[in-house]
Amino acid sequence: MVQDYERDLFFLLHDVARLMRVEADKRAKVHGMTRAQWGILLRLGRTPGVSQKELADVLEVEPISVARLVDRLEATKLVERRADEQDRRIWRLHLLPAGAALLTGIERQREELAALIMQGLPAQVRDSMVDGLLRMKANILRQPPGLPLQPRPAATDEHPAASPSYLQAQPASTFEESA
């Protein structure tokens, strides 16, 4: 049997995610920045004072990668490091006014990219896609690593499949994925 890779869910998820990252990279480059730098600015706009280590954990990269990106952002006066009040070994990251001013433009680029990607998709289809992706995420996060897959019972009216609160939709950004 020949697999139709054009309709394979995993290939499609991978391809769409890759194409989103490529488009976001192009948009950031036009502004003299990288998608990773945009992601850091967005995160700092949402959670000022995050540590470099916390940021690395969220972005799923090594702390040295974040340190180098922050070095560049600091050199351009977009971000500053401040010593933690309780532990001077920890650097807290804060947007400077020039960095905060860029957030509106980054958000606009993000909205334009979302509009491009979702063009021609009715709201009901988008909502169904988000619901399906959230279910997939929940399934993966609940599965103990390294064990054979344990199918979950299907949801019924009597036994709806409830998601734990930590799996609720979190606004994510295409610009935050890579450092």
PyMOL commands that set and color helices and strands:
alter all, ss='L'
color gray80, all
select helices_A, chain A and resi 5-7+9-30+35-46+52-59+63-75+97-118+123-142+165-167+174-176
alter helices_A, ss='H'
color red, helices_A
select strands_A, chain A and resi 79-83+91-95
alter strands_A, ss='S'
color yellow, strands_A
deselect
rebuild
show_as cartoon
